[in-house]
Amino acid sequence: MRKVLLSLVMALASVALTRAADPTVIFAEGFSAFTEGSESAPADVDISTYSSGVLSKTLSGWSGKYVYEAGGMLKLGDGGSLKTARYNMSANSGVVRITCRYRSLSEAGAVVKFSLGYSTSKTIFVSDDKWHTIQLVVGGGSSYSQVSIEPSLTFNGSLIDSLAVETSPEFFPAPDPYQPTNADGTSFTASWKRVSGAKAYILDVYAKATDGSKQYALYNDTVTATSKKVTGLDAGKQYYFAVRATNGTGVSDYSDEVRVVKAVKSLDAPVALEATNATSNSFTANWKPVAGAYAYELTVYRSTTMAEAGEVAMLSENFAGITSGSLEQVEFGKIQEYLDDYTSVPGWYAVNHAYAGGYLALSPFGTSSASLTTPYLDLSNNSGMFTADINMACGSYGQMASGDTLTVNLVNASGLVLESHEVVLGEGFKDYTLNFTEGSDNVALELVYSASHKVFISTFNVKQQVPAGYVLREIETVAKTEGTCHDVNTSFASETSVKYSYTVKAIAETVNSSAEITDIYSNASNEIAVSLPTGVESAVAAAASVTAKGGTIDVTVDKPVQVAVCDLSGRVLYRGIVLTGTTSIQFAAKGIVLVKVGEKTVKLTL
């Protein structure tokens, strides 16, 4: 899901008006009394705690969390905050200017939320670790108002060098615009939050030329309401709008610019076409374009018919796609979402979760539990018996814990729990093996956690015994592309037991009922089977000789042919084309393997 355009203020100086010659200073704090430590080496004592009391004693009424002295400035640790005392900010209809000197201690920057009381907040994105002067003009002040600063998405803390609040009759806040939810390509309704004291609003609607210049559909259009329907637009152009507020004499700065996104309700599925350019290790997937789509999602499947009965991996995930956050400082995701951007197989769904650099974390919020649900699987083989192997640990801020209980449920598509196991977590990362007996078609495993720590999940594997002839369908790759074709790198298997195929989904931007810009996906296209490329033929049994000794397999053939080596679970250890003569393939693992040379299959011991 894409971020809401309005969720972050993408400029460091937002709505400051400079016409005021003599603003009234409500308070101005430079933190010079906090002399311990330095900018490069802040002190390590949290002065916001009750036992310390340094912050509240030095600045009466101020409070916070994870606050440290830094040689005439303050450091806020990760997850920290700073709250001022309460001041009278009711003058000039409660409009004030907040000025703060701020620096993130991470090169990735930070997101900083400034709040005035409980009703007004602004979120600023700082993109680097340099000093910035953040200046905001906001309304909502009262006779007993407090300013709070809450950095997030930081990894090494933040520094605050000064904080001031002023008021002036000349200060006038810019409106907060809303993302249109009814845009249809030729019209939309621009709307914004009412500004206290505003008598009118000035609206600009425009497209942009290739050089960035604005092509106005509306320019300085005066509106007395907080919305206006804009019509007669060119469906082939991308439009934007920005709005200012005026009290009759003064005019605010421009609001944030809003990109108008068409609200798409549905999207046609693509028509997939036959693959082209097939070679021994690649092919090109093709499909017809879909009107309104900005991109496509290609899914390539690999189907293997099991030659013998054995245990296969029905699901295997290591969450390597999660690169943000860490065990010491997680990065929170949405309250609930699919994890397709991070997992090797789509369909994982998480609630109250976080990211920890290679780990998926379950992070309960308040009284709400956290959960992780696997994709739905066919686990009807072996009379419903299967095994789930999960490697996980519980803890917080890099400190491991033990004794917490986690529940693993087997659920059907209606959410009915078919079987349940409780796991008591030990200290540190450990493997937990759960044996289930009620497997069936279209079921999923659901992990539920509601204790006070976080549960970090490292790997998750589901295995089941299947009979000979069982077709194991796996996702070979998922790719997002803007074109109507995509080159796929893979290895063909010349034997008839392995087949490749693909489907395509179209993707368009849309706006949901919560005014969030998100992606909408079409249904999958028809499925295309990829034919074996001409020239890669199967070797006849009499033309191939396969031997094994000392961890090496020697394959002798009289013409180039595809070779695949699998273990008894169906996991491919090697796949490639060998040339005429003898080719030696070395393996580190030992045990029994199946070697397929063309249509010939032999069982060997490494």
C-alpha positions in Angstrom: 0.0 0.0 0.0 1.3 3.4 -0.9 1.7 6.1 1.8 -1.0 8.7 2.0 0.3 11.8 0.3 -0.9 14.0 3.2 0.6 11.8 5.9 4.0 13.4 5.8 4.9 17.1 5.4 7.7 16.8 2.9 9.2 20.2 3.6 11.2 21.3 6.6 9.8 24.9 6.7 6.1 24.7 6.3 3.8 27.6 6.9 5.8 30.4 8.6 4.8 33.9 7.7 7.6 36.4 7.9 5.6 39.6 7.8 5.2 39.8 11.6 7.8 42.3 12.8 7.3 41.9 16.5 5.7 38.6 17.5 5.0 37.9 21.1 7.2 35.2 22.5 5.2 32.8 24.7 8.4 30.8 25.5 11.9 30.3 24.1 14.1 27.6 25.5 17.7 27.0 24.4 18.5 24.2 26.9 21.7 25.8 28.0 21.2 24.6 31.5 21.7 21.0 30.4 25.5 20.9 30.3 26.3 17.2 30.8 27.7 15.4 27.7 28.1 16.9 24.3 26.6 16.8 20.8 28.9 14.0 19.8 28.7 12.1 23.1 25.5 12.8 24.9 25.1 11.8 28.6 23.7 8.4 29.3 21.3 9.3 32.2 17.6 9.6 31.4 16.8 13.0 33.0 13.0 12.5 32.4 12.6 9.7 34.9 11.0 10.2 38.3 14.2 9.1 40.0 16.3 11.6 38.2 13.9 14.5 38.1 16.5 16.8 36.4 14.2 17.7 33.5 11.2 18.7 35.5 13.3 20.5 38.2 15.2 22.5 35.6 12.2 23.3 33.4 9.2 23.4 35.7 6.3 21.4 34.2 8.3 19.9 31.3 8.3 16.1 30.9 9.3 13.5 28.5 10.7 10.0 27.8 14.3 8.9 27.1 15.6 12.5 27.4 19.4 13.0 27.9 21.7 16.0 28.3 23.9 16.8 25.3 26.1 19.8 26.2 23.6 22.6 26.0 21.0 20.7 24.0 18.8 17.6 24.6 18.9 14.2 23.1 15.8 12.2 22.6 16.5 8.4 22.5 14.6 6.1 20.1 11.0 6.0 21.1 11.5 9.2 23.2 9.5 12.4 23.5 9.6 15.9 24.9 6.6 17.8 26.4 6.6 21.4 27.4 4.9 22.9 30.4 1.4 24.4 29.7 1.2 28.0 28.5 -1.5 30.4 27.6 -1.7 30.3 23.8 -5.2 31.6 23.4 -4.3 35.0 21.9 -4.9 35.7 18.2 -7.5 32.9 18.0 -5.0 30.3 19.3 -2.7 30.6 16.2 1.0 30.2 17.1 4.3 29.7 15.4 6.5 26.8 16.6 10.2 27.0 15.8 12.6 24.1 16.6 16.2 23.4 15.8 16.3 19.6 15.2 18.8 17.0 14.1 18.3 13.3 13.5 21.3 11.1 14.5 20.6 8.7 11.7 21.6 9.3 8.1 18.2 8.0 7.1 16.6 11.0 8.9 13.4 10.8 11.0 9.8 11.5 11.1 8.9 14.1 13.8 5.4 14.8 15.1 4.7 18.2 16.6 1.5 18.4 18.6 -0.3 21.4 20.1 -2.6 20.0 22.8 -4.7 17.1 21.7 -6.4 18.6 18.6 -3.5 19.8 16.4 -0.5 18.0 15.1 1.9 18.2 12.1 4.3 15.6 11.0 7.6 16.5 9.4 9.9 14.2 7.4 13.7 15.0 7.9 15.7 13.2 5.2 19.2 13.3 6.7 21.3 13.8 9.8 22.0 17.5 9.4 20.6 20.4 11.5 17.3 21.9 10.4 15.2 24.7 11.5 11.6 23.5 11.5 9.0 26.2 11.6 5.2 25.7 11.8 2.2 28.0 12.0 -0.7 26.1 13.6 -4.0 26.8 15.2 -5.7 25.2 18.2 -3.9 27.0 21.0 -5.8 27.6 24.3 -5.2 29.1 27.7 -3.6 25.9 28.9 -1.7 24.4 25.9 1.3 22.1 25.7 3.7 21.4 22.8 5.0 17.9 22.4 7.7 16.5 20.1 7.7 12.8 19.2 10.4 11.6 16.7 9.9 8.2 15.2 11.6 6.0 12.6 14.9 6.9 14.2 17.7 4.5 15.0 20.2 6.5 16.9 18.1 9.2 18.6 17.6 12.9 17.9 18.9 16.2 19.1 16.9 19.4 19.9 18.9 22.6 20.2 16.1 25.1 20.8 12.3 25.3 21.0 10.2 28.4 20.9 6.5 29.4 20.5 5.4 32.8 19.4 2.1 34.5 18.5 1.1 37.4 16.3 -2.0 38.8 14.6 -0.1 38.4 11.4 0.3 34.6 11.8 -2.3 32.7 9.8 -2.1 28.9 9.2 -2.4 27.2 5.9 -5.3 24.8 5.3 -4.8 21.1 5.6 -6.0 19.6 2.3 -7.7 16.2 1.9 -7.0 13.6 -0.7 -10.0 13.6 -3.1 -11.9 10.3 -3.0 -14.2 11.0 -6.0 -11.7 11.8 -8.8 -12.8 10.3 -12.1 -10.2 11.6 -14.5 -12.1 14.7 -15.7 -13.4 16.0 -12.4 -12.8 15.9 -8.6 -13.7 17.7 -5.5 -10.9 19.6 -3.8 -11.5 19.9 -0.1 -9.6 21.0 3.0 -9.9 21.4 6.7 -11.5 24.7 7.9 -9.1 27.3 9.3 -10.3 29.2 12.3 -10.7 32.9 11.4 -10.6 32.4 7.6 -13.0 34.3 5.5 -12.1 32.7 2.2 -9.8 30.3 0.5 -7.7 30.6 -2.6 -7.5 27.5 -4.8 -5.0 26.5 -7.5 -5.5 23.5 -9.7 -2.8 22.6 -12.2 -0.9 20.0 -14.3 2.8 20.1 -14.8 4.8 20.4 -18.0 7.9 18.3 -18.6 10.1 21.2 -17.3 8.1 21.3 -14.1 6.2 24.5 -14.9 2.5 24.7 -13.9 -0.3 24.6 -16.4 -3.3 26.0 -14.5 -6.8 24.8 -14.7 -7.8 27.1 -11.9 -5.6 30.0 -10.6 -6.3 32.1 -7.5 -9.9 30.9 -7.5 -11.6 32.3 -4.4 -13.8 29.9 -2.5 -15.8 30.7 0.7 -16.6 27.1 1.5 -14.1 24.4 2.3 -14.5 22.5 -0.9 -15.0 23.0 -4.6 -15.9 20.6 -7.4 -13.4 21.0 -10.3 -14.7 19.9 -13.8 -13.6 20.0 -17.4 -10.2 18.4 -16.9 -8.2 16.5 -19.5 -8.3 12.8 -18.6 -4.9 12.3 -20.0 -3.1 14.7 -17.6 -2.0 14.4 -14.0 -3.5 17.2 -11.8 -2.5 18.7 -8.5 -4.0 21.3 -6.2 -2.9 23.6 -3.4 -5.0 26.0 -1.3 -4.3 29.1 0.8 -6.5 30.7 3.5 -7.2 34.4 4.0 -8.8 36.4 6.8 -9.4 39.4 4.5 -6.1 41.1 5.1 -3.5 38.4 5.5 -2.9 35.3 3.3 -1.4 32.1 4.5 1.3 30.2 2.8 0.3 27.4 0.4 -1.0 24.1 1.8 0.8 20.9 0.9 0.5 20.0 -2.7 -2.0 17.2 -3.3 -1.7 14.8 -6.3 -5.1 14.0 -7.6 -5.5 10.2 -8.1 -8.4 8.7 -9.9 -10.6 6.5 -7.7 -10.6 3.2 -9.5 -13.3 0.7 -8.4 -12.2 -2.3 -10.5 -9.6 -3.2 -13.1 -9.9 -5.6 -16.0 -7.7 -8.7 -15.8 -4.9 -8.9 -18.5 -5.0 -11.4 -21.3 -1.8 -13.4 -21.1 -0.1 -14.4 -24.3 2.2 -17.2 -25.3 5.8 -17.1 -24.0 8.5 -16.2 -26.5 12.3 -16.3 -26.6 12.4 -19.6 -24.7 15.9 -20.9 -24.1 17.4 -23.4 -21.7 17.4 -20.9 -18.8 15.0 -18.1 -19.7 11.8 -17.0 -21.5 9.8 -13.9 -22.1 6.3 -13.7 -20.6 3.8 -11.6 -22.6 0.4 -10.1 -22.1 -2.0 -7.4 -23.5 -2.1 -4.0 -21.9 -5.0 -3.0 -19.6 -6.5 0.5 -19.7 -5.7 2.5 -16.5 -2.9 0.1 -15.3 0.4 1.7 -14.4 2.1 -1.7 -13.7 1.7 -5.4 -13.8 2.5 -8.3 -11.4 3.8 -11.4 -13.0 3.7 -14.7 -11.1 5.7 -17.7 -12.5 4.8 -21.1 -11.2 6.9 -24.3 -11.1 4.9 -27.5 -10.9 6.7 -30.8 -10.0 5.2 -34.2 -10.2 6.7 -36.3 -7.4 8.3 -39.5 -8.7 8.2 -41.1 -5.3 6.3 -40.6 -2.0 8.1 -38.4 0.4 8.0 -35.3 2.6 7.9 -31.9 0.8 8.0 -28.3 1.9 4.5 -27.0 1.4 5.6 -23.5 2.7 8.9 -22.1 3.5 9.6 -18.5 4.5 12.6 -16.7 6.1 11.4 -13.1 6.0 14.6 -12.0 4.3 12.6 -9.4 2.4 12.3 -7.4 5.6 15.2 -5.0 5.6 14.0 -2.2 7.9 14.2 -2.1 11.7 16.2 -4.3 14.0 15.9 -6.5 17.1 16.9 -3.5 19.2 14.6 -1.0 17.4 11.7 -2.3 15.4 9.9 -0.4 12.6 6.2 -0.6 12.8 4.0 -1.4 9.8 0.4 -0.7 9.4 -2.0 -2.0 12.0 -2.9 -4.8 9.6 -1.7 -5.6 6.1 -0.6 -8.3 3.7 3.1 -8.8 3.6 3.5 -9.6 -0.1 6.3 -6.9 -0.4 8.4 -8.8 2.1 7.7 -12.5 1.6 8.7 -15.1 -1.0 5.1 -16.3 -1.3 2.2 -13.9 -1.3 -0.7 -14.2 1.1 0.9 -13.7 4.5 -1.2 -11.4 6.7 -0.2 -9.7 9.9 -2.0 -7.6 12.6 -0.2 -5.4 15.1 3.2 -6.3 13.8 6.6 -4.7 13.2 9.8 -5.2 11.1 13.1 -6.1 12.6 15.7 -6.6 9.8 15.1 -10.2 8.7 12.5 -10.9 11.3 8.7 -10.4 11.4 7.7 -9.2 14.9 4.4 -9.7 16.6 3.8 -6.6 18.7 0.6 -6.4 20.7 -0.9 -3.0 21.1 -2.8 -2.2 24.3 -5.4 -5.0 24.9 -5.2 -6.0 21.2 -3.3 -9.2 20.4 -0.9 -9.6 17.5 -1.2 -12.2 14.8 0.4 -13.7 11.7 -1.5 -15.8 9.3 0.1 -17.9 6.6 -1.1 -18.1 3.0 -3.9 -20.7 2.6 -2.6 -24.2 1.7 -3.8 -27.6 0.6 -2.8 -29.8 3.5 -5.3 -32.6 2.8 -2.6 -35.2 2.1 -1.4 -37.8 4.6 -4.8 -37.9 6.3 -4.3 -34.3 7.3 -1.1 -34.9 9.2 1.6 -32.3 8.7 4.4 -30.5 10.6 5.1 -26.8 11.3 8.6 -25.8 12.1 9.0 -22.3 13.5 12.1 -20.6 14.7 11.3 -17.6 17.0 12.1 -15.8 20.2 10.5 -13.2 22.4 11.9 -10.0 23.9 12.1 -6.3 23.6 14.8 -3.7 22.7 17.4 -6.5 22.0 16.9 -8.2 25.4 15.6 -11.8 25.1 12.9 -13.1 27.5 11.2 -16.4 28.2 8.0 -17.9 29.6 5.5 -16.1 27.3 2.9 -18.2 25.6 2.0 -18.1 21.9 -0.9 -19.9 20.3 -0.7 -21.6 16.9 -4.2 -22.3 15.3 -5.1 -24.2 12.2 -8.0 -22.3 10.6 -10.2 -22.8 7.6 -11.3 -20.1 5.2 -14.2 -19.2 7.4 -11.9 -18.5 10.4 -13.0 -21.6 12.2 -10.2 -23.1 14.4 -9.7 -26.7 13.4 -6.8 -27.5 15.8 -4.8 -25.4 18.2 -1.4 -25.7 20.0 0.2 -23.6 22.7 3.9 -22.8 22.7 5.8 -21.7 25.8 8.8 -19.7 24.5 12.2 -20.3 25.9 15.0 -17.7 26.0 16.6 -16.8 22.7 15.9 -18.1 19.2 14.7 -21.7 19.2 13.1 -24.2 16.8 9.6 -25.2 17.7 8.0 -28.2 15.9 4.3 -28.7 16.0 2.5 -31.8 14.7 -1.0 -31.3 13.3 -3.5 -33.9 12.4 -6.6 -32.0 11.1 -5.1 -30.6 7.8 -7.5 -30.2 4.8 -7.7 -28.1 1.7 -7.7 -24.3 1.9 -6.4 -23.9 5.5 -3.9 -21.6 7.1 -1.8 -21.4 10.3 -2.4 -18.5 12.6 0.0 -17.4 15.3 -1.6 -15.3 18.0 0.4 -13.5 20.8 -0.9 -11.1 23.5 1.8 -10.9 26.1 3.9 -7.8 26.9 7.0 -8.5 24.8 7.5 -8.9 21.0 7.8 -12.3 19.3 10.4 -12.3 16.5 9.8 -14.9 13.9 12.9 -16.0 11.9 11.8 -18.9 9.7 8.5 -20.7 9.2 8.3 -24.1 7.4 5.3 -26.4 6.8 6.1 -30.0 5.7 3.9 -32.9 4.7 4.2 -36.4 3.4 2.7 -36.7 -0.2 2.2 -39.7 -2.4 4.0 -40.5 -5.7 2.3 -38.5 -8.5 1.5 -35.5 -6.3 2.0 -32.2 -8.1 3.8 -29.7 -6.0 3.0 -26.2 -7.3 5.5 -23.6 -6.2 5.9 -19.9 -7.0 9.2 -19.6 -8.9 9.2 -15.8 -8.9 7.0 -12.7 -8.6 7.9 -9.6 -10.5 6.4 -6.1 -10.8 7.0 -4.4 -14.2 5.5 -1.4 -16.1 5.7 -3.0 -19.5 3.6 -5.8 -21.2 6.4 -8.3 -21.2 9.1 -9.5 -18.8 12.2 -11.6 -19.2 12.2 -14.5 -16.7 15.5 -16.2 -15.8 15.0 -19.8 -14.7 16.1 -23.3 -15.6 13.9 -25.5 -17.7 13.5 -29.2 -16.7 13.5 -31.4 -19.7 11.8 -34.2 -17.9 8.0 -34.3 -18.1 7.7 -34.1 -14.2 8.5 -30.3 -14.2 6.4 -27.6 -15.9 6.5 -23.8 -15.9 3.5 -21.5 -16.3 2.6 -17.9 -15.5 -0.3 -15.5 -14.8 -0.4 -11.7 -14.7 -2.4 -9.1 -12.7 -2.9 -5.5 -13.6 -2.1 -2.8 -11.0 -3.6 0.7 -10.8 -3.6 3.5 -8.2 -6.8 4.3 -6.4 -8.0 6.2 -3.4 -9.9 4.3 -0.7 -12.7 5.4 1.6 -10.1 6.5 4.2 -8.5 8.9 1.6 -5.4 6.8 1.3 -3.6 6.3 -2.0 -3.3 2.6 -2.5 -2.9 0.0 -5.3 -5.8 -2.0 -6.7 -5.1 -5.3 -8.3 -7.1 -7.0 -11.0 -7.9 -10.7 -11.0 -5.3 -13.0 -12.4 -5.1 -13.5 -16.2 -5.5 -16.8 -17.9 -2.5 -19.2 -17.1 0.0 -19.8 -19.8 2.0 -23.0 -19.9 5.6 -22.4 -21.1 6.7 -24.9 -23.7 10.1 -26.6 -23.5 12.5 -24.7 -25.9 13.4 -26.4 -29.1 16.8 -28.0 -29.1 16.8 -29.0 -25.5 15.7 -32.6 -26.0 15.6 -35.5 -23.5 18.3 -38.0 -23.5 17.3 -41.6 -24.1 18.1 -44.0 -21.2 20.8 -45.9 -23.1 22.7 -42.7 -23.9 23.2 -41.6 -20.2 25.4 -42.9 -17.5 25.2 -41.6 -13.9 27.5 -42.6 -11.0 28.2 -41.2 -7.6 31.3 -41.4 -5.4 32.7 -39.2 -2.5 30.1 -36.5 -2.8 30.5 -36.2 -6.6 28.0 -37.2 -9.3 29.4 -38.0 -12.8 27.0 -37.6 -15.6 28.0 -39.0 -19.1 25.8 -38.2 -22.1 26.2 -38.2 -25.9 24.5 -34.8 -26.4 23.6 -31.8 -24.3 20.8 -32.5 -21.9 19.0 -31.1 -18.8 20.1 -32.6 -15.4 18.3 -32.1 -12.1 19.3 -33.5 -8.7 16.7 -33.6 -5.9 16.6 -34.9 -2.4 13.8 -37.1 -1.2 11.7 -34.2 -0.1 11.7 -32.8 -3.7 14.1 -29.9 -2.9 16.2 -29.2 -6.0 20.0 -29.4 -5.2 21.2 -28.8 -8.7 19.6 -28.0 -12.1 21.4 -27.2 -15.4 22.4 -28.5 -18.8 25.4 -30.8 -19.1 27.4 -31.0 -22.4 28.5 -34.0 -24.4 30.9 -36.2 -22.4 31.3 -36.5 -18.7 30.4 -33.7 -16.3 31.2 -33.9 -12.6 28.9 -32.2 -10.1 30.0 -31.9 -6.5 27.8 -31.7 -3.4 28.6 -30.8 0.2 25.5 -32.6 1.6 25.3 -36.4 2.0 22.4 -38.8 1.7 20.1 -40.3 -0.9 19.3 -38.2 -4.0 17.3 -38.6 -7.2 19.2 -37.7 -10.4 17.2 -37.0 -13.5 19.0 -37.0 -16.8 16.5 -36.3 -19.5 13.7 -38.8 -18.8 16.0 -41.2 -16.9 15.8 -41.1 -13.1 18.2 -42.9 -10.8 18.6 -43.0 -7.1 22.1 -42.6 -5.7 23.8 -42.2 -2.3 26.2 -39.3 -1.9 
